[in-house]
């Protein structure tokens, strides 16, 4: 048990890179690559090999020094570490435009997060099917989460309702919330929240675009 706790005590930056490593390794596996060096894998992701080896060191390193990684062994090892060696039933709360787009996003299933429940409070959406899953009334939330053993929920409801819905999810047994609502959620210890701020992301991109344009204008002015 102590070993399991230790394996979770890693920096967020490393955690965020693990899915990138797994995605690249699956691509290599699909084209028949059997072995890959830390340098090759790191360069394909535009990071330093030393950073990759440091990330892998938290989980045992996966190979002896100087030896390449065996792709067929590293893929399931990373899936086990990330927690998707077995499918992770997932719920989507909010069946508006964003919720529907996510429900129809095939990669959720392919990456190990099959949608086992879609919920909304709008009577006009109840019964609408998305990839074989009907939109259910919010009254069914707790029952479906319990019956389907769902532990992760994707929240796409308006910010005014997000906290109340999150409270229900936690009480129902959800321990991971992917929050698209533009508000910070308050959850008890033992519940993980990942906030995805679309507006913040595009504003950050806008800042970089502005800097690029300024640099181009300055270059033209100098000429």
Backbone as ProteinMPNN parsed JSONL, in Angstrom:
{"seq_chain_A": "XXXXXXXXXXXXXXXXXXXXXXXXXXXXXXXXXXXXXXXXXXXXXXXXXXXXXXXXXXXXXXXXXXXXXXXXXXXXXXXXXXXXXXXXXXXXXXXXXXXXXXXXXXXXXXXXXXXXXXXXXXXXXXXXXXXXXXXXXXXXXXXXXXXXXXXXXXXXXXXXXXXXXXXXXXXXXXXXXXXXXXXXXXXXXXXXXXXXXXXXXXXXXXXXXXXXXXXXXXXXXXX", "coords_chain_A": {"N_chain_A": [[0.823, -1.205, 0.0], [1.959, 1.223, 0.756], [3.729, 1.634, -1.33], [1.973, 2.137, -3.449], [0.878, 4.595, -2.644], [3.167, 6.166, -2.76], [3.708, 6.133, -5.499], [1.814, 7.864, -6.414], [2.625, 10.312, -5.628], [3.715, 12.474, -7.366], [4.899, 15.17, -9.468], [2.561, 17.561, -10.869], [3.151, 18.333, -13.476], [4.512, 16.135, -14.51], [2.47, 14.224, -14.397], [0.744, 15.289, -16.315], [2.221, 14.879, -18.579], [2.308, 12.131, -18.912], [0.0, 11.013, -20.357], [0.667, 11.967, -22.892], [3.011, 10.618, -23.506], [1.972, 8.031, -23.576], [0.117, 8.204, -25.694], [1.831, 8.713, -27.899], [3.386, 6.381, -27.844], [1.457, 4.45, -28.426], [0.91, 5.097, -31.054], [3.361, 4.444, -32.207], [3.351, 1.723, -31.682], [1.237, 0.948, -33.283], [2.311, 1.111, -35.835], [4.131, -0.851, -35.836], [6.54, -0.552, -34.432], [8.978, -1.786, -32.258], [10.944, -1.238, -30.313], [12.081, 1.693, -28.604], [14.175, 4.455, -28.022], [14.948, 6.578, -25.192], [15.752, 9.064, -26.073], [14.728, 9.191, -28.711], [11.959, 8.986, -28.23], [11.547, 11.216, -26.617], [12.37, 13.353, -28.298], [10.407, 13.187, -30.249], [8.322, 14.301, -28.974], [9.148, 16.78, -28.444], [10.607, 17.365, -26.094], [13.161, 17.197, -23.514], [15.379, 14.386, -23.312], [16.352, 13.775, -20.818], [14.371, 14.807, -19.177], [12.219, 13.129, -19.766], [13.256, 10.65, -18.889], [13.486, 11.26, -16.202], [10.799, 11.623, -15.501], [9.855, 8.992, -15.902], [11.294, 7.734, -13.983], [9.961, 7.981, -11.584], [8.32, 5.839, -11.568], [9.78, 3.546, -11.691], [11.416, 3.416, -13.919], [11.407, 1.632, -16.168], [13.277, 0.464, -17.919], [16.639, -0.853, -18.275], [19.618, 1.151, -17.751], [20.833, 2.648, -20.719], [19.522, 0.914, -22.381], [16.902, 0.445, -24.794], [13.373, 1.272, -24.602], [10.835, -1.18, -24.425], [8.188, -1.211, -26.477], [5.758, -2.71, -26.451], [5.592, -3.503, -23.837], [5.752, -1.154, -22.394], [3.485, 0.341, -23.041], [1.131, -0.999, -21.802], [2.042, -0.739, -19.189], [2.05, 2.031, -18.698], [-0.667, 2.503, -19.069], [-1.677, 1.182, -16.86], [-0.561, 2.704, -14.795], [-1.727, 5.236, -15.25], [-4.338, 4.564, -14.893], [-6.145, 3.397, -16.621], [-6.115, 0.828, -17.454], [-8.214, -0.844, -17.29], [-11.542, -0.207, -18.521], [-12.915, 2.992, -17.667], [-15.792, 3.881, -16.394], [-17.772, 6.684, -17.264], [-19.554, 9.743, -16.674], [-21.599, 12.272, -18.184], [-22.617, 15.419, -17.374], [-24.992, 17.564, -18.226], [-26.342, 18.225, -21.172], [-26.137, 20.022, -23.245], [-24.849, 21.947, -26.044], [-22.025, 21.626, -25.775], [-21.891, 19.37, -24.083], [-23.142, 17.478, -25.714], [-21.332, 17.377, -27.823], [-19.112, 16.281, -26.551], [-20.17, 13.83, -25.748], [-20.477, 12.623, -28.188], [-17.903, 12.303, -28.952], [-15.753, 10.125, -30.086], [-13.261, 9.298, -29.187], [-13.285, 9.288, -26.416], [-14.295, 6.802, -25.608], [-12.387, 5.186, -26.909], [-10.055, 5.862, -25.591], [-10.478, 4.802, -23.13], [-12.585, 5.704, -21.532], [-15.545, 5.066, -21.352], [-18.786, 6.365, -21.934], [-21.303, 6.184, -19.642], [-23.509, 7.371, -18.737], [-25.637, 10.108, -19.381], [-26.81, 13.25, -18.545], [-29.427, 15.668, -17.97], [-31.321, 18.631, -17.15], [-33.202, 19.689, -18.749], [-36.33, 19.178, -20.083], [-36.801, 18.904, -22.817], [-34.595, 17.67, -23.811], [-34.422, 15.213, -22.662], [-34.264, 11.769, -23.24], [-33.192, 12.004, -25.749], [-30.872, 10.483, -27.915], [-27.407, 9.721, -27.889], [-24.84, 8.345, -29.474], [-25.833, 5.853, -28.737], [-26.491, 6.202, -26.084], [-29.032, 7.318, -23.979], [-30.226, 10.581, -23.085], [-30.665, 11.263, -19.74], [-32.981, 12.051, -17.102], [-32.205, 14.351, -14.454], [-33.078, 13.349, -12.077], [-32.434, 10.704, -12.098], [-29.788, 10.545, -11.569], [-28.181, 9.731, -9.225], [-28.853, 7.017, -8.989], [-28.023, 5.839, -11.435], [-25.275, 6.391, -11.397], [-24.488, 4.861, -9.218], [-25.305, 2.236, -10.021], [-23.856, 1.846, -12.4], [-21.335, 2.085, -11.503], [-19.841, 4.457, -11.666], [-17.163, 6.72, -11.523], [-16.008, 9.013, -12.469], [-16.951, 12.222, -13.588], [-18.028, 14.42, -16.149], [-18.507, 17.766, -16.241], [-20.722, 20.001, -17.594], [-22.474, 22.065, -17.118], [-24.365, 25.186, -16.623], [-22.652, 27.853, -14.893], [-24.005, 28.804, -12.64], [-25.319, 26.627, -11.614], [-23.422, 24.763, -11.159], [-22.003, 24.177, -8.695], [-23.982, 23.089, -7.011], [-24.688, 20.805, -8.466], [-22.24, 19.512, -8.463], [-21.997, 18.933, -5.742], [-24.002, 17.016, -5.471], [-22.95, 15.026, -7.112], [-20.623, 14.271, -5.742], [-21.718, 13.247, -3.359], [-22.962, 11.084, -4.465], [-20.924, 9.419, -5.06], [-18.958, 10.07, -6.892], [-15.561, 10.707, -7.615], [-13.904, 12.124, -9.185], [-13.914, 15.024, -11.086], [-14.323, 16.534, -14.148], [-14.302, 19.674, -14.961], [-16.074, 21.882, -16.862], [-17.514, 24.119, -16.414], [-17.463, 27.638, -15.967], [-16.403, 28.275, -13.281], [-15.071, 27.989, -9.96], [-15.024, 25.004, -8.17], [-16.028, 23.788, -4.976], [-14.903, 21.132, -3.244], [-14.782, 18.189, -1.166], [-11.908, 16.824, 0.615], [-10.21, 14.233, -1.041], [-11.552, 14.174, -3.368], [-11.015, 14.803, -6.735], [-10.541, 17.561, -8.923], [-10.537, 18.783, -12.197], [-10.161, 21.696, -13.875], [-11.353, 23.061, -16.835], [-10.946, 25.705, -18.678], [-12.313, 27.184, -21.269], [-12.541, 29.795, -22.267], [-10.418, 31.071, -20.979], [-8.315, 29.656, -22.067], [-8.441, 30.367, -24.84], [-8.023, 33.094, -24.628], [-5.435, 33.137, -23.669], [-4.156, 32.119, -25.896], [-4.737, 34.221, -27.631], [-3.144, 36.244, -26.545], [-0.577, 35.295, -27.191], [-0.773, 35.339, -29.979], [-1.034, 38.089, -30.372], [1.508, 38.936, -29.542], [3.099, 37.722, -31.495], [2.212, 39.08, -33.797], [2.977, 41.693, -33.133], [5.734, 41.373, -33.091], [6.189, 40.775, -35.775], [5.371, 43.169, -36.954], [7.242, 44.929, -35.875], [9.503, 43.911, -37.067], [9.033, 44.519, -39.745], [8.994, 47.293, -39.603], [11.645, 47.836, -38.959], [12.943, 47.158, -41.286]], "CA_chain_A": [[0.0, 0.0, 0.0], [2.844, 2.377, 0.809], [4.267, 1.809, -2.671], [0.944, 2.766, -4.257], [0.8, 5.991, -2.261], [4.358, 6.838, -3.246], [3.61, 6.287, -6.945], [0.906, 8.976, -6.698], [3.255, 11.546, -5.178], [4.533, 12.961, -8.464], [4.5, 16.534, -9.861], [1.474, 17.677, -11.837], [3.707, 18.406, -14.832], [4.78, 14.755, -14.926], [1.169, 13.596, -14.619], [0.196, 15.796, -17.572], [2.99, 14.338, -19.706], [2.11, 10.688, -19.065], [-0.869, 10.676, -21.484], [1.362, 12.272, -24.146], [3.902, 9.478, -23.745], [1.15, 6.878, -23.943], [-0.434, 8.434, -27.026], [2.904, 8.528, -28.871], [3.764, 4.968, -27.855], [0.411, 3.701, -29.129], [1.12, 5.347, -32.477], [4.513, 3.631, -32.595], [2.909, 0.333, -31.634], [0.343, 0.713, -34.424], [3.083, 0.968, -37.073], [5.026, -1.985, -35.69], [7.802, -0.257, -33.746], [9.114, -2.648, -31.083], [11.807, -0.598, -29.317], [12.308, 3.123, -28.8], [15.077, 4.996, -27.012], [14.426, 7.755, -24.497], [16.009, 10.227, -26.924], [13.768, 9.182, -29.815], [10.622, 9.27, -27.714], [11.53, 12.596, -26.139], [12.435, 14.263, -29.441], [9.129, 13.16, -30.956], [7.4, 15.121, -28.185], [9.812, 18.073, -28.271], [11.092, 17.567, -24.732], [14.493, 16.65, -23.308], [15.415, 12.984, -22.911], [16.567, 13.729, -19.373], [13.066, 15.041, -18.552], [11.447, 11.897, -19.927], [13.791, 9.633, -17.972], [13.144, 11.693, -14.843], [9.374, 11.3, -15.316], [9.703, 7.543, -15.795], [11.985, 7.278, -12.766], [8.981, 7.912, -10.497], [7.587, 4.574, -11.662], [10.708, 2.425, -11.805], [12.33, 3.598, -15.038], [10.924, 0.809, -17.28], [14.337, -0.246, -18.651], [17.967, -0.679, -17.718], [20.35, 2.263, -18.38], [21.432, 2.359, -22.012], [18.677, 0.014, -23.165], [15.663, 1.091, -25.249], [12.118, 0.831, -24.017], [10.045, -2.104, -25.229], [6.895, -0.545, -26.64], [4.642, -3.576, -26.073], [5.533, -3.575, -22.373], [5.593, 0.176, -21.816], [2.098, 0.791, -23.229], [0.252, -1.433, -20.7], [2.552, -0.224, -17.915], [1.544, 3.393, -18.554], [-2.12, 2.414, -18.895], [-1.888, 0.789, -15.469], [-0.211, 3.854, -13.957], [-2.731, 6.285, -15.45], [-5.6, 4.075, -14.349], [-7.074, 3.038, -17.692], [-5.904, -0.552, -17.892], [-9.599, -1.292, -17.445], [-12.394, 0.941, -18.839], [-13.337, 3.825, -16.548], [-17.117, 4.425, -16.711], [-17.802, 8.128, -17.118], [-20.854, 10.39, -16.867], [-21.608, 13.653, -18.66], [-23.714, 16.152, -16.749], [-25.235, 18.72, -19.073], [-26.418, 17.724, -22.546], [-26.212, 21.123, -24.203], [-23.985, 21.8, -27.213], [-20.725, 21.062, -25.38], [-22.116, 18.021, -23.586], [-23.42, 16.607, -26.862], [-20.084, 17.202, -28.567], [-18.283, 15.341, -25.795], [-20.808, 12.518, -25.789], [-20.259, 12.069, -29.53], [-16.469, 12.244, -29.189], [-15.456, 8.69, -30.045], [-12.008, 9.025, -28.484], [-13.519, 9.002, -25.002], [-14.361, 5.341, -25.516], [-11.132, 4.594, -27.36], [-9.028, 6.118, -24.591], [-10.774, 4.093, -21.893], [-13.579, 6.392, -20.708], [-16.872, 4.897, -21.95], [-19.854, 7.157, -21.317], [-22.339, 5.298, -19.135], [-24.658, 8.153, -18.297], [-25.712, 11.5, -19.814], [-27.914, 13.799, -17.754], [-29.772, 17.073, -18.162], [-32.573, 19.022, -16.491], [-34.114, 20.21, -19.767], [-37.255, 18.12, -20.543], [-36.723, 18.753, -24.275], [-33.423, 16.85, -24.152], [-34.567, 13.885, -22.073], [-34.581, 10.739, -24.212], [-32.349, 12.162, -26.935], [-29.789, 9.494, -27.88], [-26.091, 10.095, -28.399], [-23.994, 7.163, -29.558], [-26.462, 4.741, -28.036], [-26.819, 6.543, -24.704], [-30.097, 8.316, -23.877], [-30.107, 11.621, -22.068], [-31.539, 10.922, -18.621], [-33.386, 13.114, -16.181], [-31.308, 14.497, -13.307], [-33.597, 12.531, -10.981], [-31.829, 9.374, -12.189], [-28.336, 10.709, -11.425], [-27.567, 8.902, -8.182], [-29.09, 5.593, -9.262], [-27.169, 5.401, -12.541], [-23.88, 6.441, -10.938], [-24.28, 3.691, -8.36], [-25.451, 0.986, -10.771], [-22.804, 1.739, -13.418], [-20.047, 2.225, -10.805], [-19.173, 5.608, -12.285], [-16.322, 7.466, -10.587], [-15.6, 10.266, -13.099], [-18.036, 12.958, -14.227], [-17.688, 15.605, -16.925], [-19.533, 18.741, -15.867], [-20.87, 21.05, -18.609], [-23.688, 22.807, -16.782], [-24.11, 26.612, -16.376], [-21.903, 28.085, -13.658], [-24.922, 29.03, -11.52], [-25.776, 25.334, -11.096], [-22.291, 23.828, -11.096], [-21.674, 23.736, -7.348], [-25.049, 22.209, -6.509], [-24.554, 19.529, -9.165], [-21.01, 18.881, -7.959], [-22.315, 18.387, -4.414], [-24.753, 15.771, -5.694], [-22.035, 14.035, -7.683], [-19.749, 13.786, -4.668], [-22.529, 12.407, -2.48], [-23.316, 9.863, -5.193], [-19.749, 8.554, -5.158], [-17.98, 10.554, -7.874], [-14.328, 11.193, -6.974], [-13.16, 12.889, -10.169], [-14.798, 15.894, -11.86], [-13.717, 17.328, -15.212], [-15.224, 20.796, -14.864], [-16.076, 22.872, -17.936], [-18.247, 25.309, -15.976], [-16.504, 28.703, -15.654], [-16.435, 28.605, -11.858], [-14.291, 27.08, -9.124], [-15.858, 24.138, -7.342], [-15.556, 23.417, -3.65], [-15.134, 19.699, -3.037], [-14.058, 17.695, 0.013], [-10.663, 16.101, 0.4], [-10.467, 12.923, -1.599], [-12.205, 14.366, -4.664], [-10.142, 15.549, -7.642], [-11.212, 18.407, -9.909], [-9.738, 19.368, -13.278], [-10.906, 22.784, -14.482], [-11.027, 23.336, -18.228], [-11.494, 27.019, -18.976], [-12.187, 27.435, -22.701], [-12.311, 31.223, -22.497], [-9.056, 31.37, -20.533], [-7.4, 29.078, -23.049], [-8.399, 31.134, -26.08], [-7.413, 34.385, -24.319], [-3.991, 32.9, -23.603], [-3.733, 32.025, -27.287], [-4.819, 35.566, -28.175], [-1.962, 36.97, -26.085], [0.561, 34.849, -27.988], [-0.984, 35.852, -31.331], [-0.72, 39.517, -30.326], [2.965, 39.065, -29.47], [3.637, 37.368, -32.812], [1.897, 40.173, -34.704], [3.83, 42.82, -32.766], [7.086, 41.05, -33.535], [6.211, 40.913, -37.232], [5.282, 44.592, -37.28], [8.526, 45.534, -35.552], [10.453, 43.481, -38.084], [8.745, 45.29, -40.967], [9.384, 48.668, -39.35], [13.096, 47.906, -38.983], [13.36, 47.076, -42.684]], "C_chain_A": [[0.857, 1.254, 0.0], [3.412, 2.674, -0.562], [3.249, 2.496, -3.569], [0.808, 4.24, -3.938], [1.983, 6.751, -2.823], [4.276, 7.09, -4.734], [2.678, 7.423, -7.335], [1.512, 10.32, -6.321], [4.244, 12.04, -6.228], [4.044, 14.348, -8.859], [3.382, 16.529, -10.892], [2.006, 17.689, -13.265], [4.009, 17.009, -15.369], [3.483, 14.033, -15.242], [0.596, 14.019, -15.97], [0.956, 15.258, -18.785], [2.737, 12.85, -19.93], [1.16, 10.333, -20.216], [-0.219, 10.963, -22.836], [2.318, 11.147, -24.506], [3.091, 8.281, -24.248], [0.602, 7.019, -25.356], [0.619, 8.188, -28.105], [3.304, 7.063, -28.979], [2.727, 4.108, -28.566], [0.524, 3.898, -30.636], [2.289, 4.513, -32.994], [4.135, 2.153, -32.652], [2.067, 0.001, -32.863], [1.105, 0.527, -35.736], [4.177, -0.091, -36.936], [6.373, -1.721, -35.053], [7.869, -1.064, -32.462], [9.912, -1.99, -29.962], [11.973, 0.881, -29.645], [13.201, 3.629, -27.675], [14.427, 6.199, -26.342], [14.632, 9.002, -25.35], [14.991, 10.312, -28.054], [12.374, 9.562, -29.347], [10.514, 10.729, -27.271], [11.525, 13.585, -27.302], [11.112, 14.305, -30.204], [8.079, 14.009, -30.246], [7.979, 16.493, -27.864], [10.133, 18.373, -26.806], [12.486, 16.954, -24.624], [14.416, 15.191, -22.853], [15.583, 12.856, -21.402], [15.259, 13.951, -18.624], [12.205, 13.786, -18.617], [11.934, 10.827, -18.952], [13.467, 9.975, -16.524], [11.682, 11.369, -14.533], [9.192, 9.806, -15.086], [10.333, 6.999, -14.51], [11.018, 7.16, -11.59], [8.295, 6.548, -10.447], [8.495, 3.38, -11.926], [11.64, 2.482, -12.993], [11.984, 2.82, -16.288], [12.008, 0.117, -18.104], [15.664, -0.011, -17.947], [18.682, 0.465, -18.432], [20.996, 1.827, -19.694], [20.621, 1.445, -22.9], [17.401, 0.74, -23.604], [14.448, 0.552, -24.495], [11.429, -0.136, -24.976], [8.611, -1.588, -25.275], [5.746, -1.41, -26.138], [4.525, -3.737, -24.564], [5.255, -2.214, -21.746], [4.159, 0.685, -21.944], [1.188, 0.308, -22.087], [0.728, -0.935, -19.338], [2.024, 1.187, -17.667], [0.028, 3.403, -18.379], [-2.465, 2.055, -17.453], [-1.643, 1.965, -14.535], [-1.28, 4.938, -14.034], [-4.087, 5.867, -14.899], [-6.612, 3.694, -15.39], [-6.782, 1.65, -18.253], [-7.244, -1.251, -18.083], [-10.445, -0.064, -17.757], [-12.859, 1.664, -17.581], [-14.695, 4.445, -16.896], [-17.214, 5.904, -16.344], [-19.209, 8.658, -17.364], [-20.65, 11.8, -17.387], [-22.841, 14.333, -18.084], [-23.893, 17.458, -17.498], [-25.19, 18.291, -20.526], [-26.677, 18.841, -23.547], [-25.233, 20.89, -25.344], [-22.648, 21.158, -26.849], [-20.88, 19.631, -24.9], [-22.375, 17.041, -24.715], [-22.154, 16.338, -27.663], [-19.18, 16.193, -27.869], [-18.865, 13.932, -25.841], [-20.57, 11.827, -27.13], [-18.785, 11.962, -29.892], [-15.992, 10.804, -28.993], [-14.209, 8.365, -29.238], [-12.183, 8.816, -26.986], [-13.558, 7.496, -24.766], [-13.012, 4.714, -25.839], [-10.024, 4.765, -26.332], [-9.355, 5.519, -23.232], [-11.806, 4.731, -20.987], [-14.976, 6.283, -21.339], [-17.933, 5.678, -21.182], [-20.993, 6.218, -20.932], [-23.551, 6.046, -18.595], [-24.54, 9.583, -18.792], [-26.957, 12.096, -19.173], [-28.155, 15.268, -18.079], [-31.101, 17.348, -17.47], [-33.606, 19.529, -17.486], [-35.009, 19.095, -20.296], [-37.173, 17.864, -22.045], [-35.565, 17.852, -24.705], [-33.54, 15.422, -23.631], [-35.004, 12.874, -23.14], [-33.784, 10.841, -25.493], [-31.159, 11.207, -26.844], [-28.513, 10.032, -28.522], [-25.184, 8.884, -28.323], [-24.522, 6.027, -28.674], [-26.835, 5.01, -26.596], [-27.931, 7.586, -24.67], [-29.763, 9.372, -22.832], [-31.135, 11.322, -20.985], [-31.88, 12.167, -17.799], [-32.424, 13.155, -15.002], [-31.791, 13.689, -12.107], [-32.962, 11.137, -10.956], [-30.336, 9.377, -11.865], [-27.715, 9.719, -10.449], [-27.7, 7.408, -8.487], [-28.15, 5.076, -10.346], [-25.703, 5.386, -12.117], [-23.565, 5.222, -10.076], [-24.305, 2.401, -9.172], [-24.319, 0.768, -11.774], [-21.401, 1.877, -12.824], [-19.2, 3.342, -11.432], [-18.405, 6.388, -11.224], [-15.872, 8.819, -11.144], [-16.804, 10.906, -13.772], [-17.469, 14.165, -14.964], [-18.825, 16.594, -16.753], [-19.583, 19.875, -16.893], [-22.142, 21.863, -18.375], [-23.355, 24.289, -16.605], [-23.463, 26.814, -15.005], [-22.813, 28.251, -12.444], [-25.363, 27.722, -10.873], [-24.627, 24.372, -10.811], [-22.013, 23.305, -9.695], [-22.721, 22.772, -6.795], [-24.96, 20.835, -7.162], [-23.325, 18.784, -8.669], [-21.254, 18.253, -6.588], [-23.069, 17.065, -4.544], [-23.836, 14.658, -6.21], [-21.154, 13.428, -6.6], [-20.508, 12.854, -3.73], [-22.875, 11.072, -3.134], [-22.133, 8.924, -5.371], [-18.721, 8.956, -6.195], [-16.746, 11.086, -7.144], [-13.418, 11.929, -7.963], [-14.104, 13.696, -11.03], [-13.972, 16.686, -12.865], [-14.67, 18.492, -15.445], [-15.049, 21.789, -16.007], [-16.847, 24.127, -17.55], [-17.241, 26.383, -15.563], [-16.602, 29.181, -14.209], [-15.611, 27.586, -11.098], [-15.229, 26.292, -8.214], [-15.204, 23.893, -5.991], [-15.914, 21.95, -3.418], [-14.346, 19.243, -1.817], [-12.753, 17.014, -0.371], [-10.988, 14.687, -0.081], [-11.228, 12.965, -2.906], [-11.313, 15.254, -5.521], [-10.968, 16.325, -8.656], [-10.199, 18.901, -10.927], [-10.6, 20.423, -13.949], [-10.418, 23.032, -15.902], [-11.712, 24.635, -18.619], [-11.281, 27.346, -20.457], [-11.87, 28.896, -22.974], [-10.89, 31.611, -22.098], [-8.047, 30.851, -21.552], [-7.298, 29.907, -24.306], [-7.835, 32.535, -25.836], [-5.894, 34.261, -24.215], [-3.421, 32.791, -25.018], [-3.733, 33.404, -27.939], [-3.602, 36.398, -27.774], [-0.743, 36.601, -26.93], [0.453, 35.341, -29.424], [-0.623, 37.332, -31.395], [0.791, 39.742, -30.326], [3.623, 38.746, -30.811], [3.414, 38.506, -33.803], [2.768, 41.394, -34.414], [5.253, 42.599, -33.247], [7.213, 41.206, -35.047], [6.178, 42.373, -37.651], [6.589, 45.304, -36.998], [9.584, 45.175, -36.577], [10.279, 44.25, -39.381], [9.22, 46.724, -40.803], [10.908, 48.83, -39.435], [13.638, 47.872, -40.407], [13.115, 48.421, -43.366]], "O_chain_A": [[0.533, 2.235, -0.67], [3.565, 3.838, -0.93], [3.619, 3.352, -4.372], [0.64, 5.058, -4.843], [1.823, 7.869, -3.313], [4.717, 8.138, -5.207], [2.736, 7.904, -8.467], [0.957, 11.364, -6.665], [5.455, 12.027, -6.01], [2.884, 14.679, -8.61], [3.27, 15.601, -11.694], [1.387, 17.122, -14.165], [3.787, 16.733, -16.548], [3.396, 13.313, -16.237], [0.026, 13.197, -16.687], [0.408, 15.187, -19.886], [2.935, 12.358, -21.041], [1.474, 9.43, -20.992], [-0.514, 10.284, -23.82], [2.425, 10.765, -25.672], [3.47, 7.611, -25.209], [0.621, 6.062, -26.13], [0.339, 7.533, -29.109], [3.535, 6.559, -30.078], [3.082, 3.138, -29.236], [0.264, 2.974, -31.407], [2.22, 3.945, -34.084], [4.549, 1.428, -33.557], [2.171, -1.093, -33.417], [0.613, -0.135, -36.649], [5.041, -0.218, -37.803], [7.264, -2.567, -35.12], [6.933, -1.04, -31.662], [9.59, -2.166, -28.787], [12.001, 1.272, -30.812], [13.007, 3.274, -26.513], [13.47, 6.77, -26.866], [13.788, 9.898, -25.355], [14.452, 11.384, -28.326], [11.689, 10.362, -29.986], [9.507, 11.39, -27.523], [10.761, 14.55, -27.292], [10.739, 15.346, -30.745], [7.072, 14.39, -30.842], [7.387, 17.272, -27.116], [9.952, 19.498, -26.339], [12.938, 16.268, -25.542], [13.513, 14.807, -22.109], [15.03, 11.948, -20.781], [15.044, 13.364, -17.563], [11.545, 13.424, -17.644], [11.135, 10.181, -18.274], [13.204, 9.086, -15.715], [11.362, 10.899, -13.442], [8.463, 9.396, -14.183], [9.948, 5.938, -14.017], [11.224, 6.337, -10.698], [7.756, 6.152, -9.413], [8.025, 2.321, -12.339], [12.569, 1.679, -13.081], [12.244, 3.305, -17.389], [11.686, -0.746, -18.92], [15.801, 0.902, -17.133], [18.393, 0.733, -19.598], [21.624, 0.771, -19.769], [20.985, 1.219, -24.054], [16.877, 1.565, -22.857], [14.51, -0.489, -23.842], [11.44, 0.067, -26.19], [7.916, -1.536, -24.26], [4.846, -0.904, -25.466], [3.452, -4.075, -24.066], [4.609, -2.121, -20.702], [3.668, 1.383, -21.057], [0.529, 1.134, -21.457], [-0.082, -0.731, -18.433], [1.597, 1.506, -16.557], [-0.505, 4.218, -17.626], [-3.434, 2.569, -16.895], [-2.41, 2.2, -13.601], [-1.69, 5.492, -13.013], [-4.887, 6.708, -14.488], [-7.809, 3.66, -15.108], [-7.153, 1.336, -19.384], [-7.386, -2.134, -18.929], [-10.108, 1.03, -17.305], [-13.16, 1.039, -16.564], [-14.744, 5.438, -17.623], [-16.797, 6.321, -15.263], [-19.963, 8.097, -18.159], [-19.651, 12.448, -17.074], [-23.967, 13.876, -18.283], [-23.051, 18.352, -17.417], [-24.114, 18.02, -21.059], [-27.345, 18.642, -24.562], [-24.827, 19.754, -25.588], [-22.19, 20.246, -27.537], [-20.085, 18.766, -25.268], [-21.891, 15.909, -24.687], [-21.926, 15.22, -28.125], [-18.557, 15.353, -28.518], [-18.126, 12.955, -25.959], [-20.472, 10.601, -27.199], [-18.448, 11.573, -31.01], [-15.849, 10.335, -27.864], [-14.105, 7.28, -28.666], [-11.314, 8.223, -26.345], [-12.93, 6.984, -23.839], [-12.549, 3.819, -25.132], [-9.149, 3.908, -26.213], [-8.598, 5.701, -22.278], [-11.915, 4.369, -19.816], [-15.528, 7.28, -21.804], [-17.975, 5.657, -19.952], [-21.573, 5.545, -21.784], [-24.489, 5.447, -18.069], [-23.491, 10.211, -18.651], [-28.037, 11.511, -19.25], [-27.232, 16.011, -18.414], [-31.898, 16.44, -17.233], [-34.755, 19.775, -17.119], [-34.505, 18.149, -20.901], [-37.438, 16.753, -22.505], [-35.553, 17.334, -25.821], [-32.841, 14.525, -24.102], [-35.984, 13.093, -23.851], [-33.703, 9.874, -26.251], [-30.508, 11.132, -25.802], [-28.545, 10.703, -29.553], [-24.803, 8.449, -27.236], [-23.771, 5.348, -27.975], [-27.43, 4.154, -25.941], [-27.787, 8.645, -25.28], [-29.107, 9.092, -21.829], [-32.321, 11.15, -21.268], [-31.169, 13.172, -17.81], [-31.889, 12.124, -14.594], [-31.003, 13.375, -11.215], [-32.954, 10.471, -9.921], [-29.694, 8.327, -11.886], [-26.822, 8.956, -10.816], [-26.767, 6.635, -8.267], [-27.553, 4.009, -10.201], [-24.972, 4.453, -12.451], [-22.495, 4.626, -10.199], [-23.417, 1.561, -9.024], [-23.874, -0.362, -11.976], [-20.404, 1.798, -13.542], [-18.007, 3.175, -11.686], [-18.938, 6.681, -10.154], [-15.409, 9.676, -10.391], [-17.585, 10.23, -14.442], [-16.562, 14.842, -14.479], [-19.973, 16.295, -17.081], [-18.615, 20.62, -17.05], [-22.799, 22.294, -19.322], [-22.183, 24.631, -16.451], [-23.698, 26.041, -14.076], [-22.434, 27.877, -11.334], [-25.741, 27.711, -9.702], [-24.845, 23.285, -10.276], [-21.806, 22.104, -9.52], [-22.381, 21.76, -6.183], [-25.137, 19.816, -6.495], [-23.363, 17.568, -8.478], [-20.765, 17.158, -6.312], [-22.801, 16.113, -3.811], [-23.94, 13.504, -5.795], [-20.966, 12.212, -6.551], [-20.002, 11.797, -3.351], [-23.057, 10.062, -2.455], [-22.301, 7.775, -5.779], [-17.716, 8.267, -6.37], [-16.869, 11.827, -6.168], [-12.299, 12.309, -7.619], [-15.008, 13.132, -11.648], [-13.047, 17.411, -12.497], [-15.725, 18.321, -16.056], [-14.019, 22.455, -16.114], [-16.831, 25.107, -18.294], [-16.265, 26.076, -14.879], [-16.854, 30.359, -13.954], [-15.467, 26.446, -11.538], [-16.114, 26.858, -7.572], [-13.981, 23.803, -5.884], [-17.089, 21.582, -3.398], [-13.337, 19.859, -1.472], [-12.528, 16.676, -1.533], [-11.914, 14.041, 0.41], [-11.523, 11.924, -3.493], [-10.902, 16.33, -5.088], [-11.963, 15.825, -9.181], [-9.127, 19.383, -10.561], [-11.641, 20.108, -14.526], [-9.222, 23.193, -16.141], [-12.919, 24.659, -18.861], [-10.184, 27.743, -20.851], [-11.027, 29.204, -23.817], [-10.235, 32.387, -22.794], [-7.057, 31.515, -21.861], [-6.197, 30.14, -24.804], [-7.229, 33.114, -26.737], [-5.158, 35.162, -24.619], [-2.34, 33.307, -25.302], [-2.831, 33.723, -28.714], [-3.088, 37.174, -28.581], [0.028, 37.47, -27.336], [1.457, 35.718, -30.03], [0.013, 37.781, -32.348], [1.295, 40.625, -31.02], [4.579, 39.406, -31.217], [4.317, 38.858, -34.561], [3.242, 42.055, -35.338], [5.9, 43.518, -33.748], [8.221, 41.709, -35.542], [6.868, 42.773, -38.588], [7.012, 46.171, -37.763], [10.443, 45.987, -36.922], [11.259, 44.595, -40.042], [9.778, 47.312, -41.73], [11.399, 49.846, -39.927], [14.666, 48.482, -40.702], [13.398, 48.572, -44.555]]}, "name": "protein", "num_of_chains": 1, "seq": "XXXXXXXXXXXXXXXXXXXXXXXXXXXXXXXXXXXXXXXXXXXXXXXXXXXXXXXXXXXXXXXXXXXXXXXXXXXXXXXXXXXXXXXXXXXXXXXXXXXXXXXXXXXXXXXXXXXXXXXXXXXXXXXXXXXXXXXXXXXXXXXXXXXXXXXXXXXXXXXXXXXXXXXXXXXXXXXXXXXXXXXXXXXXXXXXXXXXXXXXXXXXXXXXXXXXXXXXXXXXXXX"}
